[in-house]
């Protein structure tokens, strides 16, 4: 049985905050269950790793909890966050603009390696 969960966020974005709860909640749950969990964000989903973006989003209108709170919950449970280089380029920001929970910038080859590894299970949102 695989011990690692790889989550790719590429179809979610700050423009659809109601879609952002499940990936972060499931990542945190898997980490609490002692699986190694990594989330890589690309395209518009990468904006969630930019300082000031996730803090101002709510999954549900009126919720006291921001999307950034969900990210922090997952991070505190042990989830590792990374962003793809194209997400930075596409959205016009740099490593200096990233939230502290984002540990690395990776390329497309890294994503392919993760997805093709038989010891890793992959979810994509």
MMTF fields as JSON, N, C-alpha, C and O atoms, coordinates in Angstrom:
{
  "mmtfVersion": "1.0.0",
  "mmtfProducer": "UNKNOWN",
  "numBonds": 499,
  "numAtoms": 500,
  "numGroups": 125,
  "numChains": 1,
  "numModels": 1,
  "chainsPerModel": [1],
  "groupsPerChain": [125],
  "chainIdList": ["A"],
  "bondAtomList": [4, 2, 8, 6, 12, 10, 16, 14, 20, 18, 24, 22, 28, 26, 32, 30, 36, 34, 40, 38, 44, 42, 48, 46, 52, 50, 56, 54, 60, 58, 64, 62, 68, 66, 72, 70, 76, 74, 80, 78, 84, 82, 88, 86, 92, 90, 96, 94, 100, 98, 104, 102, 108, 106, 112, 110, 116, 114, 120, 118, 124, 122, 128, 126, 132, 130, 136, 134, 140, 138, 144, 142, 148, 146, 152, 150, 156, 154, 160, 158, 164, 162, 168, 166, 172, 170, 176, 174, 180, 178, 184, 182, 188, 186, 192, 190, 196, 194, 200, 198, 204, 202, 208, 206, 212, 210, 216, 214, 220, 218, 224, 222, 228, 226, 232, 230, 236, 234, 240, 238, 244, 242, 248, 246, 252, 250, 256, 254, 260, 258, 264, 262, 268, 266, 272, 270, 276, 274, 280, 278, 284, 282, 288, 286, 292, 290, 296, 294, 300, 298, 304, 302, 308, 306, 312, 310, 316, 314, 320, 318, 324, 322, 328, 326, 332, 330, 336, 334, 340, 338, 344, 342, 348, 346, 352, 350, 356, 354, 360, 358, 364, 362, 368, 366, 372, 370, 376, 374, 380, 378, 384, 382, 388, 386, 392, 390, 396, 394, 400, 398, 404, 402, 408, 406, 412, 410, 416, 414, 420, 418, 424, 422, 428, 426, 432, 430, 436, 434, 440, 438, 444, 442, 448, 446, 452, 450, 456, 454, 460, 458, 464, 462, 468, 466, 472, 470, 476, 474, 480, 478, 484, 482, 488, 486, 492, 490, 496, 494],
  "bondOrderList": [1, 1, 1, 1, 1, 1, 1, 1, 1, 1, 1, 1, 1, 1, 1, 1, 1, 1, 1, 1, 1, 1, 1, 1, 1, 1, 1, 1, 1, 1, 1, 1, 1, 1, 1, 1, 1, 1, 1, 1, 1, 1, 1, 1, 1, 1, 1, 1, 1, 1, 1, 1, 1, 1, 1, 1, 1, 1, 1, 1, 1, 1, 1, 1, 1, 1, 1, 1, 1, 1, 1, 1, 1, 1, 1, 1, 1, 1, 1, 1, 1, 1, 1, 1, 1, 1, 1, 1, 1, 1, 1, 1, 1, 1, 1, 1, 1, 1, 1, 1, 1, 1, 1, 1, 1, 1, 1, 1, 1, 1, 1, 1, 1, 1, 1, 1, 1, 1, 1, 1, 1, 1, 1, 1],
  "groupList": [{"groupName": "UNK", "atomNameList": ["N", "CA", "C", "O"], "elementList": ["N", "C", "C", "O"], "formalChargeList": [0, 0, 0, 0], "bondAtomList": [1, 0, 2, 1, 3, 2], "bondOrderList": [1, 1, 2], "singleLetterCode": "X", "chemCompType": "L-PEPTIDE LINKING"}],
  "groupTypeList": [0, 0, 0, 0, 0, 0, 0, 0, 0, 0, 0, 0, 0, 0, 0, 0, 0, 0, 0, 0, 0, 0, 0, 0, 0, 0, 0, 0, 0, 0, 0, 0, 0, 0, 0, 0, 0, 0, 0, 0, 0, 0, 0, 0, 0, 0, 0, 0, 0, 0, 0, 0, 0, 0, 0, 0, 0, 0, 0, 0, 0, 0, 0, 0, 0, 0, 0, 0, 0, 0, 0, 0, 0, 0, 0, 0, 0, 0, 0, 0, 0, 0, 0, 0, 0, 0, 0, 0, 0, 0, 0, 0, 0, 0, 0, 0, 0, 0, 0, 0, 0, 0, 0, 0, 0, 0, 0, 0, 0, 0, 0, 0, 0, 0, 0, 0, 0, 0, 0, 0, 0, 0, 0, 0, 0],
  "groupIdList": [1, 2, 3, 4, 5, 6, 7, 8, 9, 10, 11, 12, 13, 14, 15, 16, 17, 18, 19, 20, 21, 22, 23, 24, 25, 26, 27, 28, 29, 30, 31, 32, 33, 34, 35, 36, 37, 38, 39, 40, 41, 42, 43, 44, 45, 46, 47, 48, 49, 50, 51, 52, 53, 54, 55, 56, 57, 58, 59, 60, 61, 62, 63, 64, 65, 66, 67, 68, 69, 70, 71, 72, 73, 74, 75, 76, 77, 78, 79, 80, 81, 82, 83, 84, 85, 86, 87, 88, 89, 90, 91, 92, 93, 94, 95, 96, 97, 98, 99, 100, 101, 102, 103, 104, 105, 106, 107, 108, 109, 110, 111, 112, 113, 114, 115, 116, 117, 118, 119, 120, 121, 122, 123, 124, 125],
  "secStructList": [7, 7, 7, 3, 3, 3, 3, 3, 3, 7, 1, 7, 7, 4, 4, 4, 4, 4, 4, 1, 2, 2, 2, 2, 2, 2, 2, 2, 2, 2, 2, 2, 6, 6, 7, 3, 3, 3, 3, 3, 3, 7, 4, 4, 4, 4, 4, 4, 4, 5, 6, 6, 6, 4, 4, 4, 7, 5, 1, 1, 6, 6, 7, 1, 1, 5, 2, 2, 2, 2, 2, 2, 2, 2, 2, 2, 2, 6, 7, 3, 3, 3, 3, 3, 2, 2, 2, 2, 2, 2, 2, 6, 7, 7, 4, 4, 4, 5, 7, 6, 6, 3, 3, 3, 3, 3, 7, 2, 2, 2, 2, 2, 2, 2, 2, 2, 7, 6, 6, 3, 3, 3, 3, 3, 7],
  "xCoordList": [0.843, 0.0, 0.887, 1.907, 0.488, 1.241, 1.179, 0.174, 2.256, 2.323, 2.319, 2.355, 2.274, 2.33, 1.143, 0.744, 0.594, -0.491, 0.018, 0.517, -0.121, 0.26, -1.025, -1.826, -1.215, -2.401, -1.962, -1.107, -2.567, -2.266, -3.458, -4.566, -3.231, -4.28, -3.988, -3.007, -4.864, -4.691, -5.999, -5.997, -7.101, -8.405, -9.191, -10.251, -8.678, -9.291, -8.624, -7.508, -9.299, -8.684, -9.363, -10.454, -8.724, -9.342, -10.677, -11.482, -10.93, -12.208, -13.37, -14.532, -13.06, -14.082, -13.771, -13.471, -13.84, -13.412, -14.184, -13.658, -15.424, -16.203, -15.576, -15.924, -14.663, -14.005, -12.733, -12.084, -12.38, -11.079, -11.077, -10.006, -12.214, -12.247, -11.785, -10.946, -12.324, -12.042, -10.56, -10.088, -9.802, -8.404, -7.595, -6.792, -7.794, -7.022, -7.496, -6.687, -8.801, -9.339, -8.878, -8.457, -8.953, -8.526, -7.028, -6.585, -6.259, -4.813, -4.512, -3.688, -5.179, -4.967, -5.387, -4.699, -6.512, -6.981, -5.973, -5.676, -5.446, -4.453, -3.183, -2.588, -2.77, -1.567, -1.792, -0.9, -2.967, -3.301, -3.31, -2.998, -3.671, -3.669, -2.257, -2.069, -1.277, 0.158, 0.634, 1.623, -0.075, 0.432, 1.306, 1.077, 2.291, 3.091, 2.243, 1.778, 2.042, 1.152, 1.848, 2.485, 1.703, 2.274, 1.24, 0.563, 1.129, 0.252, 1.119, 1.93, 0.931, 1.584, 0.489, -0.497, 0.675, -0.297, 0.288, 1.458, -0.547, -0.114, -1.257, -2.369, -0.966, -1.926, -2.52, -1.8, -3.815, -4.413, -4.48, -4.539, -4.472, -4.456, -3.205, -3.218, -2.138, -0.894, -1.052, -0.272, -2.054, -2.3, -2.548, -2.317, -3.018, -3.288, -2.012, -2.076, -0.876, 0.396, 0.979, 2.026, 0.313, 0.771, 0.238, -0.947, 1.125, 0.737, -0.458, -0.487, -1.444, -2.588, -3.771, -4.844, -3.602, -4.711, -5.647, -6.827, -5.126, -5.969, -6.554, -7.613, -5.866, -6.348, -7.682, -8.468, -7.924, -9.13, -10.236, -11.22, -10.086, -11.093, -11.806, -11.199, -13.08, -13.896, -14.518, -15.021, -14.493, -15.096, -16.601, -17.242, -17.144, -18.579, -18.761, -18.115, -19.618, -19.87, -20.259, -21.108, -19.636, -19.928, -19.113, -19.19, -18.342, -17.519, -16.427, -15.807, -16.192, -15.117, -13.734, -12.718, -13.705, -12.444, -12.093, -12.9, -10.885, -10.426, -9.812, -9.531, -9.615, -8.918, -7.506, -6.979, -6.907, -5.57, -5.606, -4.643, -6.682, -6.819, -6.812, -6.215, -7.475, -7.46, -6.05, -5.616, -5.34, -3.954, -3.094, -2.312, -3.245, -2.46, -2.796, -1.9, -4.071, -4.463, -3.744, -3.201, -3.746, -3.075, -1.568, -0.955, -0.99, 0.451, 0.817, 1.801, 0.033, 0.301, 0.116, 0.67, -0.667, -0.846, 0.318, 0.462, 1.148, 2.314, 2.321, 3.233, 1.337, 1.269, 2.356, 2.581, 3.025, 4.059, 3.441, 2.788, 3.651, 3.129, 4.266, 5.318, 4.018, 4.966, 4.174, 2.974, 4.852, 4.218, 5.036, 6.262, 4.361, 5.036, 5.549, 4.905, 6.696, 7.288, 6.321, 6.229, 5.598, 4.67, 3.599, 3.124, 3.212, 2.208, 2.759, 2.036, 4.026, 4.652, 4.677, 4.282, 5.145, 5.278, 3.925, 3.766, 2.951, 1.611, 0.953, 0.265, 1.17, 0.488, 1.354, 0.917, 2.574, 3.407, 3.899, 3.926, 4.292, 4.909, 6.126, 6.386, 6.868, 8.134, 8.127, 7.168, 9.215, 9.363, 9.223, 8.737, 9.637, 9.556, 8.111, 7.854, 7.182, 5.772, 5.025, 3.846, 5.698, 5.035, 4.787, 5.566, 3.677, 3.396, 4.449, 5.055, 4.655, 5.703, 5.438, 6.373, 4.194, 3.859, 4.311, 4.382, 4.611, 5.059, 6.57, 7.326, 6.998, 8.4, 9.297, 10.52, 8.714, 9.585, 8.859, 7.63, 9.664, 9.172, 9.674, 10.866, 8.762, 9.13, 8.685, 7.861, 9.238, 8.885, 7.986, 7.618, 7.643, 6.748, 7.29, 6.521, 8.596, 9.189, 8.981, 8.783, 9.026, 8.798, 7.392, 7.2, 6.422, 5.028, 4.88, 4.233, 5.467, 5.381, 6.012, 5.453, 7.154, 7.796, 6.879, 6.777, 6.217, 5.332, 4.15, 3.818, 3.53, 2.351, 2.69, 1.869, 3.86, 4.242, 4.79, 4.97, 5.052, 5.6, 4.509, 3.474, 4.736, 3.742, 3.507, 2.508, 4.401, 4.259, 3.528, 3.418, 3.032, 2.347, 0.947, 0.777, -0.039, -1.407, -1.608, -1.098, -2.349, -2.527, -4.0, -4.849, -4.282, -5.587, -5.361, -4.347, -6.283, -6.168, -7.474, -8.568, -7.328, -8.488, -8.295, -9.15],
  "yCoordList": [-1.185, 0.0, 1.246, 1.293, 2.242, 3.495, 4.242, 4.193, 4.928, 5.734, 7.226, 8.047, 7.572, 8.987, 9.355, 8.607, 10.531, 11.101, 12.388, 13.291, 12.442, 13.619, 14.272, 13.63, 15.536, 16.263, 17.382, 18.202, 17.392, 18.409, 19.351, 18.927, 20.617, 21.628, 22.423, 23.163, 22.256, 22.994, 23.537, 24.514, 22.931, 23.369, 24.185, 24.724, 24.276, 25.14, 26.504, 26.625, 27.521, 28.847, 29.777, 29.482, 30.889, 31.864, 32.385, 32.875, 32.289, 32.765, 31.82, 32.175, 30.619, 29.645, 29.118, 27.935, 29.98, 29.565, 28.388, 27.674, 28.169, 27.044, 25.694, 24.675, 25.672, 24.431, 24.135, 23.115, 24.997, 24.898, 24.146, 23.809, 23.881, 23.209, 21.772, 21.357, 21.004, 19.564, 19.224, 18.382, 19.836, 19.424, 19.66, 18.81, 20.787, 21.082, 20.24, 19.791, 20.027, 19.192, 17.751, 17.125, 17.217, 15.839, 15.671, 14.638, 16.655, 16.605, 16.558, 15.761, 17.41, 17.426, 16.106, 15.588, 15.556, 14.275, 13.168, 12.364, 13.115, 12.094, 12.252, 11.263, 13.494, 13.731, 13.281, 12.692, 13.548, 13.113, 11.58, 10.997, 10.939, 9.479, 8.928, 7.73, 9.822, 9.509, 9.135, 8.418, 9.626, 9.503, 10.716, 11.796, 10.539, 11.654, 12.333, 11.672, 13.637, 14.345, 15.573, 16.346, 15.725, 16.879, 17.454, 16.723, 18.765, 19.466, 20.35, 21.14, 20.2, 21.08, 21.87, 21.306, 23.174, 24.066, 24.631, 25.011, 24.683, 25.254, 26.068, 26.088, 26.723, 27.596, 28.597, 29.084, 28.911, 29.904, 29.436, 30.262, 28.122, 27.618, 28.103, 28.26, 28.338, 28.832, 30.158, 30.475, 30.94, 32.219, 32.042, 32.966, 30.859, 30.61, 30.619, 30.76, 30.472, 30.497, 31.91, 32.115, 32.873, 34.262, 34.941, 34.845, 35.62, 36.345, 37.251, 37.96, 37.209, 38.097, 37.577, 38.18, 36.471, 35.973, 35.072, 35.385, 33.966, 33.0, 33.589, 33.158, 34.571, 35.201, 35.913, 36.075, 36.334, 37.11, 36.295, 36.859, 34.974, 34.106, 33.279, 32.84, 33.071, 32.207, 31.13, 31.425, 29.89, 28.786, 28.973, 28.638, 29.512, 29.79, 31.203, 31.594, 31.95, 33.322, 33.359, 32.59, 34.25, 34.412, 33.517, 33.652, 32.615, 31.714, 32.514, 33.391, 32.217, 32.901, 32.388, 33.019, 31.258, 30.608, 30.928, 30.712, 31.443, 31.761, 30.521, 29.521, 30.61, 29.542, 29.395, 28.286, 30.5, 30.437, 29.643, 28.944, 29.737, 28.927, 27.434, 26.634, 27.066, 25.666, 25.244, 24.132, 26.133, 25.851, 25.653, 24.705, 26.551, 26.434, 25.155, 24.517, 24.769, 23.519, 22.336, 21.478, 22.299, 21.214, 21.243, 20.208, 22.418, 22.578, 22.11, 21.394, 22.513, 22.122, 20.625, 20.066, 19.979, 18.524, 17.785, 16.573, 18.531, 17.921, 17.945, 17.39, 18.568, 18.644, 19.586, 20.659, 19.167, 19.979, 20.645, 19.989, 21.942, 22.711, 23.143, 23.597, 22.985, 23.436, 24.096, 23.865, 24.911, 25.591, 25.322, 25.227, 25.199, 25.001, 26.341, 27.379, 26.286, 27.481, 28.202, 29.429, 27.491, 28.199, 29.005, 30.012, 28.579, 29.34, 30.708, 31.704, 30.75, 32.041, 32.927, 34.092, 32.355, 33.127, 33.586, 34.739, 32.678, 32.99, 34.12, 34.965, 34.126, 35.085, 36.271, 37.114, 36.337, 37.517, 37.768, 38.912, 36.704, 36.918, 36.017, 35.168, 36.198, 35.485, 34.717, 34.777, 33.997, 33.24, 34.146, 33.707, 35.394, 36.341, 36.652, 37.113, 36.403, 36.684, 35.515, 35.644, 34.378, 33.169, 33.199, 33.764, 32.574, 32.411, 31.474, 30.673, 31.578, 30.787, 29.286, 28.497, 28.877, 27.452, 26.787, 25.56, 27.57, 27.028, 26.835, 27.8, 25.579, 25.261, 25.236, 25.293, 25.153, 24.971, 25.329, 25.371, 25.586, 25.793, 24.62, 24.31, 23.962, 22.782, 22.94, 23.796, 22.109, 22.146, 20.993, 20.154, 20.968, 19.944, 18.538, 17.607, 18.354, 17.021, 16.45, 15.246, 17.303, 16.855, 16.283, 15.229, 16.976, 16.53, 15.174, 14.28, 15.009, 13.744, 12.619, 11.525, 12.869, 11.853, 11.406, 10.212, 12.346, 12.012, 11.162, 10.148, 11.58, 10.889, 9.481, 8.573, 9.295, 8.004, 7.02, 5.842, 7.478, 6.611, 5.681, 6.147, 4.372, 3.384, 3.392, 2.847, 3.994, 4.031, 5.27, 5.497, 6.069, 7.317, 7.292, 6.941, 7.663, 7.832, 9.31, 10.177, 9.596, 10.967, 11.359, 10.6, 12.552, 13.186, 14.491, 15.161, 14.839, 16.079, 16.862, 16.309, 18.136, 19.031, 20.199, 21.083],
  "zCoordList": [0.0, 0.0, 0.0, 0.687, -0.771, -0.851, 0.474, 1.182, 0.795, 2.012, 1.719, 2.636, 0.434, 0.071, -0.812, -1.705, -0.529, -1.322, -1.971, -1.299, -3.278, -4.052, -4.56, -5.239, -4.231, -4.671, -5.61, -5.275, -6.786, -7.783, -7.883, -8.214, -7.599, -7.76, -9.022, -9.099, -10.013, -11.262, -11.805, -12.553, -11.447, -11.958, -10.94, -11.257, -9.73, -8.729, -8.81, -9.315, -8.316, -8.366, -7.37, -6.881, -7.074, -6.181, -6.688, -5.896, -7.986, -8.521, -8.192, -8.389, -7.692, -7.286, -5.887, -5.727, -4.875, -3.54, -2.958, -2.105, -3.404, -2.889, -3.263, -2.667, -4.235, -4.653, -3.857, -4.088, -2.943, -2.289, -0.962, -0.458, -0.397, 0.898, 0.844, 1.644, -0.093, -0.151, -0.259, 0.505, -1.17, -1.282, -0.009, 0.378, 0.636, 1.84, 3.022, 3.833, 3.115, 4.19, 4.03, 5.002, 2.81, 2.574, 2.783, 3.284, 2.412, 2.643, 4.136, 4.585, 4.9, 6.351, 6.973, 7.853, 6.522, 7.061, 6.777, 7.661, 5.566, 5.219, 6.051, 6.479, 6.277, 7.095, 8.531, 9.142, 9.075, 10.429, 10.5, 11.539, 9.386, 9.319, 9.099, 8.887, 9.153, 9.072, 7.673, 7.52, 6.647, 5.296, 5.008, 5.553, 4.166, 3.683, 2.604, 1.676, 2.721, 1.801, 1.231, 1.947, -0.079, -0.76, -1.711, -2.434, -1.698, -2.642, -3.533, -3.05, -4.846, -5.805, -6.506, -6.978, -6.565, -7.197, -8.477, -8.526, -9.524, -10.789, -11.392, -10.866, -12.485, -13.172, -12.167, -11.295, -12.275, -11.384, -9.934, -9.023, -9.706, -8.327, -7.599, -6.378, -8.336, -7.748, -7.034, -6.136, -7.42, -6.749, -5.253, -4.472, -4.85, -3.427, -2.589, -1.368, -3.222, -2.509, -2.428, -1.814, -3.04, -2.998, -1.743, -1.421, -1.05, 0.163, -0.132, -1.137, 0.772, 0.681, -0.118, -0.084, -0.836, -1.662, -0.843, -0.685, -0.329, 0.393, 1.68, 2.135, 2.262, 3.496, 3.284, 4.218, 2.05, 1.751, 1.097, 0.617, 1.073, 0.462, 1.514, 2.492, 1.31, 2.165, 1.298, 0.214, 1.755, 1.014, 0.94, -0.056, 2.01, 2.064, 2.597, 3.57, 1.974, 2.398, 3.871, 4.322, 4.601, 6.02, 6.94, 8.161, 6.377, 7.193, 7.909, 7.308, 9.184, 9.886, 9.466, 9.756, 8.793, 8.423, 6.969, 6.066, 6.755, 5.406, 4.748, 5.41, 3.448, 2.735, 3.305, 3.393, 3.685, 4.294, 5.602, 5.919, 6.352, 7.567, 7.229, 7.948, 6.138, 5.695, 5.287, 5.592, 4.599, 4.206, 5.458, 5.538, 6.43, 7.671, 8.429, 8.98, 8.468, 9.125, 8.484, 9.18, 7.159, 6.435, 6.694, 6.955, 6.621, 6.861, 8.279, 8.466, 9.253, 10.642, 10.876, 11.822, 10.009, 10.092, 9.425, 9.579, 8.68, 8.046, 6.538, 5.924, 5.919, 4.458, 3.944, 4.504, 2.873, 2.228, 1.004, 0.191, 0.882, -0.249, -1.163, -0.713, -2.483, -3.5, -4.621, -4.77, -5.397, -6.528, -7.78, -7.719, -8.908, -10.194, -10.732, -10.581, -11.347, -11.941, -12.886, -12.825, -13.754, -14.646, -13.92, -14.446, -12.726, -11.97, -11.581, -11.607, -11.225, -10.901, -12.143, -12.101, -13.237, -14.477, -15.006, -15.408, -15.004, -15.506, -14.728, -15.3, -13.425, -12.552, -12.134, -11.351, -12.648, -12.458, -11.047, -10.594, -10.339, -9.037, -8.879, -9.731, -7.799, -7.604, -6.288, -5.518, -6.049, -4.797, -3.583, -2.541, -3.698, -2.582, -2.191, -1.079, -3.09, -2.836, -2.194, -1.867, -2.01, -1.524, -0.019, 0.748, 0.383, 1.812, 2.412, 1.699, 3.696, 4.347, 4.301, 4.433, 4.118, 4.066, 2.766, 2.694, 1.756, 0.466, 0.52, 0.628, 0.444, 0.696, -0.531, -0.395, -1.739, -2.896, -4.183, -4.243, -5.209, -6.562, -7.391, -7.377, -8.117, -8.892, -10.345, -10.667, -11.201, -12.612, -13.015, -12.193, -14.28, -14.813, -14.685, -14.445, -14.839, -14.729, -13.329, -13.172, -12.322, -10.942, -10.801, -10.195, -11.358, -11.285, -11.97, -11.426, -13.148, -13.874, -13.053, -12.978, -12.446, -11.6, -10.474, -10.194, -9.832, -8.723, -9.199, -8.585, -10.28, -10.786, -11.28, -11.157, -11.824, -12.397, -11.359, -11.668, -10.156, -9.113, -8.586, -8.109, -8.671, -8.238, -6.732, -6.263, -5.979, -4.522, -4.031, -2.826, -4.961, -4.623, -5.234, -6.402, -4.446, -4.947, -5.269, -4.559, -6.338, -6.802, -6.846, -7.315, -6.35, -6.51, -7.269, -7.072, -8.113, -8.861, -8.736, -8.845, -8.51, -8.393, -9.34, -9.412]
}
